[in-house]
Amino acid sequence: MAFSMRNLSVLAYANGFTLWHYKAGATPLAAISEPGFFSSAADMMATGDMMMVSAEDGAGMLCVAPSAGQMLRLA
């Protein structure tokens, strides 16, 4: 499945840090953590932002890495 902007929301924002949530629906976690999955939202994200992800096969936390909206899986 492709990224859907309507499934991305801000949970908290303070001092230049944003905590995001992405509801992936039928998209598995492996697809979400692929490079470029969030590229269409990269202009809204900053290095160090965190994202909680809910997917069909579980949940996880991601961190925005230095290269233009790429994500690193944390857990």
C-alpha positions in Angstrom: 0.0 0.0 0.0 1.1 3.6 -0.6 1.5 6.3 2.0 -1.8 8.2 2.7 -1.5 11.8 4.1 -4.9 11.5 5.7 -3.6 8.8 8.0 -0.8 10.9 9.4 -1.5 13.1 12.4 0.3 15.2 15.0 -0.1 14.0 18.6 2.2 16.6 20.2 4.5 19.5 19.3 6.9 21.4 21.5 10.2 23.2 21.0 10.6 22.1 17.4 9.9 18.4 18.1 6.8 16.6 16.7 5.3 13.3 17.9 3.4 11.8 14.9 1.0 8.9 14.5 0.5 7.0 11.3 -2.4 4.6 10.9 -1.2 2.2 8.2 -4.4 0.1 7.8 -3.5 -2.9 5.7 0.1 -1.9 5.1 2.6 -4.1 7.0 5.3 -2.6 9.1 8.0 -3.8 6.7 6.6 -1.7 3.9 6.3 1.4 6.2 10.0 1.3 7.2 11.2 1.1 3.6 13.2 4.2 2.5 11.0 6.8 0.9 7.7 5.6 2.2 7.1 9.0 3.9 8.8 11.1 1.2 5.7 13.0 0.3 5.4 14.3 3.9 9.2 14.9 4.3 8.7 18.7 4.2 6.6 18.6 7.4 9.0 16.4 9.4 12.3 17.3 11.1 15.3 15.2 12.0 14.6 13.7 15.5 10.8 13.7 15.2 9.3 10.5 16.4 6.4 8.5 14.9 4.1 5.9 16.4 2.8 3.5 13.7 -0.2 1.2 13.9 -0.2 -1.4 11.2 -2.1 -4.6 10.4 0.8 -6.8 11.8 1.6 -4.8 14.9 2.9 -1.4 16.0 6.3 0.3 16.2 8.1 3.6 16.8 10.1 5.3 14.1 12.6 8.2 14.2 13.1 10.7 11.4 16.7 10.4 10.2 18.8 13.2 8.8 18.1 12.4 5.1 14.9 14.2 4.0 12.1 12.4 5.9 13.7 8.9 5.9 12.7 6.8 8.9 14.6 4.5 11.2 12.8 1.8 13.1 13.4 2.0 16.9 11.1 -0.8 18.2 
